[in-house]
């Protein structure tokens, strides 16, 4: 008995001695650690410094490239108008529940049409994110001016049902729709109510001025800017949508393919629901409810830095028969990119847009537009270059007979026609070109082939059929009779390229160009007498160069092509150039011509689906970048990815027979900037992965040794051990996913993991994971982003330490002025009494359930956690004990975790504050979930008391290790597409930490309840339920 008692006392003393040693010298992985007095949050190693420097250099290079390299010129001209708006105050709560928040207006142009009664074709403009109803002014003013000055005087247009546009605009009080799905749904519901009111105006006495013979409109044309385009598509999916009230949607810089940011769950699910509705209508439904709806999406291009222009693509939503996507740089006579706001006021573009709308309106029909097939074809004719295969060639019937001398037909038939400027033409002449099977007919001139009758282009064949019109150019009895059709209407415009040209959008008369495939017989160019006939080059040719180089070859050696003998138009196809993440430098070397050039080289770079063309005039070289395959983009509606890649169309003077050397090389520095727009969310996602890994290391050391090392020390150890392996594994995972997602079984497995019910024949979630691409060549992005994420976390850590140190010093100084007791400010931010904390927490919970979104509570909790960190820092510096530093390091790391999730919660809070500003008090039904914030409340409130989390021993200590690792992996794989879920990962971790705190309770009734959990987790008895007092000693938790 005595021996047992002695042994027990000896063991008890050794245990206490061991615990005291833990406060002086700890061991981690068998290596001695410095004493607590030597611990410092400022500790940094050479490896950490070098990693930070590398990350800052990489990030700075990427941002500098984004801001300064591969920039496109700005060519928009300013527009002017005299706006007047009529407010429909009678569209009130009897018509819609949103009448107190939103309002409806009708635009009228001062001095042209000031009558506020409706009289024409109803058009509704929907502003975008934080947009104003007044943004419609340039487009509406051009519509009023064009009708007043042109169409009203054209009897054929009036007979064809052309009436002025009644342009309505909706005032959403600059709602923030890009970040909040419920706001988007509210706007769609309001607009459906507004459509019913608008259409009713056309048969309400005293509210309309229309010909009684015209039918009342039953549908409207929608123009949506930015998120307004998404609201327009959402309207057709809402319960209050009246069938067939929308048949034409034109969107400007609208992100159709995916949400701009994925911070709001409702926004992500709303996008999925809308897009699935449109896809199912065209792929599955036998009775297509969208069959009469045409969708035209216009993208601004490289100058749009608000959304990636690839997101405007509708190739995954509608077939070509129902819509398409076009870039403003492709639109004839516009030929310039434009930023997110300029697309609303750019003078060249608004003219093209208004004319395209008037092309499709027809007031003689109840739909107010021509049938859908003709409507889409008309938009294609007006907005595309005319050289795309989908543009219909409307060749007229052969109604012209051309009679010429037979000898002239035989003698003058050639492969190429060249007529130079400045010649004198005394009489009408016919220039004949014989069609060649397999060759294209191309013709370019500086004359206006549509409106100038100097040149008439005919496609002919030998025939004796009589036609209504005859052109007789014969001079003897031996004649040849050709039956022809006029093809001047198939003319496309190309930007003029002369020695004086600078940009494609220069304000000069464009070239006229005809390109037709598979012609037979002859082409006759009839030249009439003119004092200044201009120049013409026409020929049959087929010069196509296919380049088979892959990514690696283009990266290493680039592409070099020498054009020696060439036709007027040469086409170079490079299928491997299709990624938005790579930029190229084009260089042209040409030798001087012996004779004067008719025109200088002109280059068109283009891709199909979406339809993007860019022109380079007076070609010397230029920046080549495309909006082709992009990360996270869904596949086409028909399945698969576009593989046509980049095509270069080069027009040169064929009379200039000197060699042209073309060089295309990857612009590596310029390509770096392309990452910014496509991987913006990565900045918020991967740093969270790093913080999870660092905290995982801290808990691992703590559960083993009792020392909760600082974030800086843990980061240093992780850089040496786990982080390189994590990013190496993620690299292999990214490559595997890029290949595996192309197989059917992988799609089925992912559908099962994500709980998706995919009833469509095409999997549109293929590119949702990690890097969002099926191109394994982009594997290097994972370590690149990893280094940047680590550097950002290191920088953020020290910035927070600096801020806390400043606040700590300031609070200490203020406290010293208020009291002379030196011990009174060892804890500069005193802990509130338990009953006061309970009341505060209860009030916050009540507010979350009734008035404020849980994101508001999250911001409050972040500030509380920051205060706990400042108090912990003061305490640690004051008492210099291991337990004080343990608590500070824990609260600091948890604060960093909360700060990285904070940007995900801020947008919804901003929307809520905006609604309060416009006196809209209706709560968000989707943001009052207590379970989304309660674990965080419990965890933060417990930390605010100064309690240190208990240690875990035994197998249960692996739970924290496993949870943090799985959360880090989930953030890397799914974070970009489902960023809102990162909040729930932090919430889940908070729940686990709260359970650990609960298990460490040793007093009262709660201790009895916690005892089984404590035993299960294997917590050491001595450290259970302890906390740090002001002097740093261990005390039982009250």
Secondary structure, 3 states (H helix, E strand, C coil): CHHHHHHHHHHHHHHHHHHHHHCCCCEECCEECCCHHHCCCCCCCHHHHHHHHHHHHHHHHHHHHHHHCCCCCCCCCCCCCCEEEEECCCCCCCCCCCCCCCEEEEEEECCCCCCCCECCEEEEEECCCCCCHHHHHHHHHHHHHHHHHCHHHCHHHHHCCCCCEEEEEEECCCCCCCCCHHHHHHHHHHHHHHHHHHHHHCCCCCCECCCCCCCCCCCEEEEEECHHHHHHHHHCCCCCCCCCCEEEEEEECCCCCCCCCCCCHHHHHHHHHHHHHHHHHHHCCCCCCCCCCEEEEEECCCCCCCCCHHHHCCCCCCCCCCEEEEECCCCCCCCCCCCCCHHHHCHHHHHHHHHHHHHHECCCCCCCECCHHHHHHHHHHHHCCCCCCCCCCCCCCCCEEEEEEHHHHHHHCECEEEECCCCCECCCEEEEEECCCCCEEEEEECCCCCCCCCEEEEEEEECCCCCCEEEECCCCCCEEEEEEEECHHHCEEECCCCCCCCCCCCCCCCEEEEEECCCCCEEEEEECCECCCCCEEEEEECEEEEECCCHHHHHHCCEEEEECCCCCEEEEEECCCCECCCEEEEEEEECCCCCCCCCCCEEEEEECCCEEEEEECCCCEEEEECCCECCCCCCCCCCCCCCCCEEEEEECCCCCCCCEEEEEEECHHHHHCHHHHHCCCHHHHHHHHHHHHHHHHHHHHHHHHCCCCCHHHHHHHHHHCHHHHHHHHHHHHHHHHHHHCCCHHHHHHHHHHHCCCCCCCCCCCCCCCCCCCCCHHHHHHHHHHHHHHHHHHHHHHHHHHHHHHHHHHHHHHHHHHHCCCHHHHCCCCCCCCHHHHHHHHHHHHHHHHHCCCHHHHHHHHHHHHHHHHHHHHHHHHHHCCHHHHHHHHHHHHHHHHHHHHHHHHHHHHHHHHHHHHCCCCCCCCCCCCHHHCHHHHHHHHHHCCCECCCCCCCHHHHHHHHHHHHHHHHHHHHCCCCCCHHHHHHHHHHHHHHHHHHHCCCCHHHHHHHHHHHHHHCCCCCCCCEEECCCCCEEECC
